Amino acid sequence: MRFWWVFVLLSLFLFQLEANPEVRIRITQRGLNYAKEIGMKLFEQELRTRIFPDETGTEKYLFGIIDYTVSRIQITSISIYNSSVVLIPGNGIRLLIKNISVTVTTRWTLNNWLIDYQGEVDISIFELSITTNMIVTQNNRGDLLVSVQNCQLSMGNIEVQLNSEGRWYYNGFVQHLEKVIRTRLESQLCLNVILRIQKETEVLKELKGVFQINPLIQVKYSLITPPEVFKSYVDLDFKVSVYFSRNHTESPFVAAPFTLPEKNNYMLFSGISESLLNSITLTYYTTRVSKVTFSEEHSSYFNLTTDTLSRVIPQVMQHYTKSHPVRMKLMVTAAPVLRLQNNSFTIEIPCFVVVSALLSNSMIKPIFAVNASIGLKANAVIAKQKLIVLPQLQRLYLSLTYSSIGSFQVQRLKNFLSYSLQNTVIPPIAAALKRGLQLPTMAKLFLSEAVTEVKKGYILISTDLNYKY
């Protein structure tokens, strides 16, 4: 019996591993190069402000044992002439920093029973190189992890310029001073590279986050598989859950597989699946925010009466000789359905419309009811780090379900209802869609010149990035 439970749990686990992402993000080589440039600038800034640990010790020298101190070791200038990011298919990334020139200043003292000298020294280091190997993965909570496997540093020539008198005496100390500086830089430069990578890794964790669409609805991003490294890009696959803030019910929609273009003309590509968009509309529908009622006092666009309605449907006049206010009640009967095809983004909204007369005794008497299928065409744009949908009425299908005034051609209502929908019903729906879907972003990093394309089953976002220092 236990075997079957294990089998079921294993099957569910494998199903989760093989699930298609709702959102896929592809960071191209161009994007990684931009990230590397940002990292190098921040790395240089940090090194210029960093004071390395002091060095104290004793050395046998000319007149016996001498105590020495090397203090305030500080990089005053650094120039990085060559750096690159190399992707290692699987899960590896290599950072190469070559041909670095560094100028270091420090204070030193030499003293024993006979002498007491001190001074400053400028040390120039040329052809310094740093190689760092990293692995990208995820932990069991879905956090993105970047771990440094090793850091190797090599130095070229070192030139020492003493800024004190008495050089004839302590020029012999230069060789030991070079060794001290070399040892300090070998340990501290790699440490600073690792610390910088760790800081960036902490920022990357923001890619897993919870965003509030409105007070009731949340969107949660989490990695479903470890990042996959290819020769010229890195793919990140996200599971996106849309739910009530107080009720974490999984969406019934399952993402279909989709592929992103293998191009390098943008820093980042992102695919937003059709299933995710339908999950959002389903959640909106479940919250009942889509139930809309319009009457004379609720709409500034209309003065709905039986007289105005009789101009569209003459039978109304036969049953209502006296003018009465008319109330139109529209209810969305099922969650809107979004469909994505190549260059085509449509939204189907099934509705039930009841048109009633408000009698003098305050009673409401239904005149007729119709099923309506509202077809919207939509454009997807990026604004304020969000995917925003802009809908527009494309078509309207009507079918009569009830009439207290006898049969009539329901198509006569099309123009009337179309105008009504465009000015009353569609605006609140458009307002909800304009709230947008918050895209996973990082601190100080913003989308730039983003372009959207509608593909079969997903929306493709192609964008560059802009870092705000």
N, C-alpha and C positions, 0 to 999 in steps of 0.2 A: 504494500500500500504506500509506503514511504517513497518507493521508486517513482510512482506516478506523480506525487507531489514534487519531487525533485525534477522530473521531466517537464512538468507544467512551468515551474519557476525558471528552469533553464530555457524553455521555449520563449517565455516572456522576456527574459534577459537578452536572448539573441535577437528577438524582434526589435527591442529597443536599440540595440547596436546597429541594426540594419535600417533603422528608420531614416526616411529622407528628411533633409533639413527644411524648415520653414523659411530660414534666411541663410544664404551662403555669402560669405565675404571673401573676396580674392584680393590679396595684397600683391601687386606686381613687383618686378624688379625695380621699376621706376619708383614705386612707392617706398620700397625698402631703401633705395638710394637717398630719397628725400629724408627718410627717418634717420639714416646714417649721418647726413649733413647736420641735422638738428642735434643729434647726439654728440658729434664732434665739437660743435660750437659750445654746447653745455659742458662738455668734458674740458675744453680749453679754459672756460670761465672758472670752473671749479679748481683746476690746477693752479691758476694764477693767484687764487685767494687762499690756497692751502699752505700751511707751514708744517713741514715734516718734523718728526720727532728728533730730538737732539741726540748726539752721539758723544759719549765720554769713555775714556779709557787711559791706558798707559802704553808707552812705547819706548823701547830702548834706542837711545839716539845720542850720538856724540858724547855729551858730558854726563851720560848716565840715564837713569829712568826718568822719563818726563810724563807728567800728567797733561792730557789734552782734552779739549772740549770743542766740538763742532756744533754750533747752535744756529737757530733761525734759518734753517735750510728752506729756501723758498724759490719757486720757479718764477722768474720775472718776465720771461717771454717763451712762447712755444709756437712753432709753426709746423702744421701737418700738411705735407705736400701730396700725399697719396693715401687714399683709404678706399676700401671696397667691402661689399657684402657678398659673400658667396653662398649660394643655397646648395645644400647637400640633400638630394632626394631621400625622402623618408621623414626624418624629423630633425635634421641638422642645419645649423647656420654658422658660418665662419666669418668673423670680423677681422679684416686685415688693415692695420694702420702702419704705413711704411714711410721711410724717409722723414722722420721727425727730427726737428732741430730744437734743442732746449737750452736755455740759459738759466743757470742756477746761481744765486748769491747766498753766501753764508758767512757767519762770523766764527772765528776760531781763537783759541788761547792755548799757549804752551807755557808750562811753568814747572820748576823744581826748586831745589835749594839755591840754584845759581842764577836762573833766568826767569823772566816773566814777560812774555811777548803775547801780543794779541793783534788782530787785524781782520780785514775782510778779504774775500776772494770771489772772483767771478769764474764760473766754470761753464764752458760751452760744450755741449754734447751733440754730435752729428750722426746721421744715419741710424737713428734709433728706430726699432720696429717692434710692434706688438701684434701677436696673433692670439685670438680668443675663439675657442670652439664652444658652441652652445647647443642645447637640445630643447626643442619646444614640445610640451606635452600638456596634460591636464591632471588635476587631482580628482579624487572621488566625489567632490562637490561640484565639479564642472568648471572650476577655476582654471584659467590659462596660466601655465607655468613656463618660465624660461630659466633653465639652469645652466650655469657655466661649468663646463667639463674641465677646462684647463686654460691657462693664460701663460704665454711664453713671451719673453722680452729679450731682445738682443741690442747691443750698443756698438757703435762704431768708434770714431775718434773722440778723445776728450782733450780739451785745451783748458789750462788753468792759468789765470792771471791774478797774481797777488797784488793787493793794494795797500802795502805797508812798507816801512823801512826795515833794514836789516835782512833783506831777502837772502843775502849771502849765507845767513845762518840757517834759515828754515826752508830753503828750497828743497832740502832733502825730505821735508815733511810732505811735499806735494804728492809723491807717489802713494803714501798712505792716505792722504786726503782724497785722492781720486778713487781709491778702493772704498772709502767710507761712502762717498756720494753714489758710486755705482751700486753698492749694496742697498742703500736707502731707496734709490730710484727703482731698482729691480723689484723690490717688495712693494713699494708704495704705488707705483704707476699701475701695476696689475691690480692691486687692491682697489684703486680708484676706478678702473675700468669695470671691475666686478660690481662695485657699489653703484655705478651709473646704470649698469644693466639691471640691477635689482630695483632701482628706483623706477625705471621704465616698466619693469614687470608689474610693480604695484599699480601703475597707471593702467596697464593692460587689463587688470582685474575688473576695471570699470566696464569692460565689454559685457560682463555678466551683471545685469542690473534689472531693477524693477522700475517701470515708468507708469505714471498715473495718466490715463487718457482723460478721465473725469473723476469726480468723487466716488463713483461706483466701480469703475472698470480699471484693471491693472494689466500691464503687459510685462512679462518676465522673460528675459533672455538667458540661455545657458548653453554651453557647448555640449553637443551630444557625442562627439568623437574628438580625439586629440587632433590638433592641427596637422595638416598633411603638407609636407614640403615637396615641391616639384623643382625642376631645373630653373624655372624663371618666375615662379610665384608660390605663394603660400595660401592654402584654402582653410577657412574657418567655417564650420557647419554649426548652426544654432538651432536649437529647439526653442520655439516661442510659444508661451502659454498666455492665453487671454482669458481672464476670469473676473468674477465679482471680487471685490476687495475682501469680502467675508466668506466667500465660497469658492474653493479652488477645484472646480469641475473641469475635467479635460474636454477639449473640443472633439466632436465626432469627425471632423474633417482630417483627412490624411494627405500629407503633401505628396505630390507626384514628383518623380525625379526630373531635374533640369540641369543643364550644363551652362557654364559661363564661357564667354569667348576667350580664346587663348591669344590675347593681344597685350601689348605693353604701352599703348598710347595714352592710358590713364594710370594714375597711381593706385586706384582702387575700383573694383567692380563688386556690385552687390545684387543678389537676386532675391526678390520678395515674392514668395509663392502665392498662388491663387488661394490655396487653402487657408493661409494666415488671414488674408483679407476677408474671406468668408467667415472665419472664426470671429473676427471683430464685429461683423454685421450681425451674426447670430447672437453675440453677447449684447449688443445694443438692443436687438429685438427682445431678448429675454428680459431686459430691464424695463421693457414697456415704454421706453422713451419715444417710440415711434407711433404711439397712438395719438391721433390729432383730431380735434373737433373744431369746426369753424361755423360761426353763425354771424349774424349781422353785426353784433357788438364786438366780435372777435376779429373782424377783418376790416381794415381801412380801405381795401380795394373794391369792396362790393357793397351794394345795398340790395341784398337778396330778398325778393318777395315773390309771391305767386304770380304777380303781374309780370315781373321781369322774366320769370321762368316760362310763362305762357308764350313769350315771343319765340322761344326755342321749341317748346312742346305745346301746340295749341290745345290739346286735350285738358291741360291744367285749368284753363279758363272755364271750361264746362263744369268743373267740379268745385271751383273756388271763384265765385262771382265777386266776392269781397277780397281785397288784398290782405294777405297775411304774411308776416315775416317767414322766411325760409331758413331752416338750419340744415347745413350739409355736414355730415359726420363721416369722416374717413378713418378706417382702421386698417393697418397693415396686418394681413392675416398669416403671414409666414415671413421668415427672415429673408431679407433681400439676398439675391444670388448674384455674385460677381463672376463674370466670365472673361478670361484673358486669351485672346488669339493674337496672331501676328498683326500688329498695328490696329488692334481692335480691343477696346475696353468697354464692356457694357454692364449695366446693372438692371436686373429685373426685380420689380417690387410688386408683389401680389397684394391687392387691396380690396376692401369691401366698402362701398359708398352707399350711404342711406341719406336720401333727401326727404325732409319732413317739413310740414307746415306747423307753425306755432299759432294755435287757435286763440281766440279772445279769452277763453276760460283757462288759459295757460296750459292746456293739454297739447301734447305733441302728436301729430298724426302723420305717419309715414306716407309719402306720395309714391316713391318708387325706390328700388335698390338695385345696384348693379355690381357685378364683379369687374374689377379693373386691373389690367396688367400694365404697369407703368414701365416703359423701357427708357433707360437713360444711357446716353453715351458719356464717357468720362475721359478726362485727361489727368495724368499723374505728374505732379511737379514736386521739386524739392525746395523747401523753404524752412529756415530756422532749424536745420538738422532733422526735419520731419518729412515723411512722405505724405503729401496732401493730395486728395482726390477732388477734382472740380467737375461736378455732374451737370448735364444739360438734357432737357427732355427731348427724346428722339421719336418716340411713338407711344400710342395709347390704344389698347384693345379693350372693348367694353362688351359685356353680355348682361342682358336684363334678367334679374332673378325674381323680382317682385314689382307689381304695379297696382295701385289702387285706382288708377285713371284709365285702365285698359291698355291694350298693346300700342306701342309706338316704335318708330325707327330709332333704336338706341344710338345710332351713329350721329343723330342730330346733336347729341350731347358732347360729341368729341371736342369741338372747338371751345364750347363753354367750359368743359372740365379741364381741357388743356390749359386754357387761360387761368382757370382757378388754381390748378396745380402749380403752375409756374410762379404764381404770386403768393401762394399761401402754403402749400404742402412741401414743395421742393426746397424752399429756402431753409426751413429748420433741418431738413435732411442734409442739405449742402453745408450748413453750419456745423453739423456733427462730423461730417467727413473732413471739413477744413481743420478740425482739431488735429488731425493728422496722426500718423504712426511714428513715434519717436524711434529714430534709428540708433543702434549702438554706437556711441562715440566715446572719445577720450578727452580728458581735460586739456584745454588749450589747443586742441586739434579740431579743425572745422572743415566741412566739405566746401569745395570751391569749384565753380563752373560745372555743377552737376547736370547731367543730361539723363533723361529717362526714356526708355523704349519699352513698348508693350510687346512681349513675346508670348508664345503659346505656353500657358500655365504659370507665367511669372512676369514680374516687372523688372527690367534690367536698369540698374543705376550705374552710370559711368561717371567718375568724378576724380578730380585732383584734391589735394589736401593743403591746408594752410595752417601753419603753427603760429600761435600768438605768443611771442616771448614775454 
